[in-house]
Amino acid sequence: MNKILIVTLSAVLALGSVAAVASAEASSKSERMQLRQQARMSALGDPARAAMAQLRWIERIYLRQNQPQAAQTLYRDVLERTQDPALRNFANVRLARLAAWQPRNLDAALAELKRGLDENLAQLR
C-alpha cells in the first residue's frame, strides 16, 4: 500500500514540475514575441531598418518564384543607390548568402563578403 502511495505522490510531483516548466516556457515565449514586436515597431522609425525588412520580403517573394537573379539585382540596385553603411552591409551579406545558395558558387559568396569587408575597412581609415 505504501508503495502505491509513494508512486502516486511521485507522479503528482512530476506532473507539477512539468506544468511549472511548461508555464515558464510559455511566459518566455510570450516575452520573446513581445520583444520581436517591439523591434518591429522600432524599425518603423528607422528608415534603414524598415528598408531592410522590405528588402527581405521582396527577396522571399523572388525566391518563392524561383528567381534568385532578380533578388541579386535588387540588392545590387540598393548598393548603387545608397551610401548608408548599415543598409550596404545588409545588402552585401544578402548578396553573399544568395550566391552561396547557388550550387557550387561559394567563390561568388566570398567575393561579395570581401567586397563588403573592403568597403567597411575603407570607412574606418
N, C-alpha and C positions, 0 to 999 in steps of 0.2 A: 504494500500500500504506500509506504514512504517513497518507494522508487517511482511510482506513478505521479505522486505529488511533486517530487523533485523534477521529473521530466516535464511536467505541465508548467511548473514555475519557470524552468529554463526556457521553454518555448515562449512563454509570455514575455519574459525579459528580452529574449532575442528579437521578437516581433516589435517590442517597444523601441529597441535600439535601431532597428531597420527603419521604423517610422520616423525616428528623430533624424537619421541620416537623410532620408528622403525629403523631409521637411527642410533641412539645411540646404540640400542641393536645389530644391525648388526656389528658396529665397535667393540663393546665389545666382541661379539662372535669371530670376526676375531682375536682380541687380545688374547683371550683365546686359540684359535687354534695355534697361533704363540708361545705362552708360552709352550704349550704342545709339539710342535715340537722342541723347544729349549731344553726342558727337555729330550726328546728322544735322541737328538744329544749329550747332555752331558753324557747320560748313556753309550754311545759308548766308552767314555774314562774311565769309571769306571767299572772294571770287576764285582764287586758285584752287581751293578745296572743292568748291562747287563744280568747277570745270573738270577736275579730276574725276569726280563722281559721274558727271555726264559722259566723259570720255570712256569710262569703264562700261557704262550701259551701252553706248554705241558699239564699243568693241564686242561686247557679248552678243549683240544682235548680229554683227558681221560674222562672228564665229559660228553662231547657230545657222546662219545662211551659208556656211562653209566658204566664207570669203575672207581668209586671213590677210590677203594682199590689200583689201580695202581698209582693214584695220591698220596695217602698216602705213598706208598712205595717209590715213587720218593723223597718226602720230607724227609723221614727217612734216605734215602741214602745220601742226602745232609748233614744232621746233622752228619752222620758218617764221611763224607769226608772233612768237613771244620771246622775251628775254627774262621772264620770271624764273629764278633758279629752281624753285620747288616744282613748278609745272614742267620745266625742262628735264629735271631729274626723273620725274614721274614718266614722262614720255620716253626717255631713254631706256628706263628699266622695262617698260611695257614692250618697247620695240625688241629689246633683247629677249624677253620672255616669248614673244611671238616667234622670233627667229629660232629659239631653242625648241619650240613645239614642232617645227617643221622637221621632217625626217633628215637626220644627219646634217643639220645646219648649225652645229654648235660654233663653228668659226664665225658665222654672221652674228650670233649672240655675243660672242666675245668681242667682236669689233664694235658692236653697239655699246657694250658696257665700257670698253676702253675709251671710246669717244666721249661718253658722258663723264668718265673719270678725268680725262684731259681737260674738259670744259670746267669741271669743278676745281681742279688744281690751278688752272689759269686764273680763276677768280680769287684764289687765296693769296696770290703773289702780291 
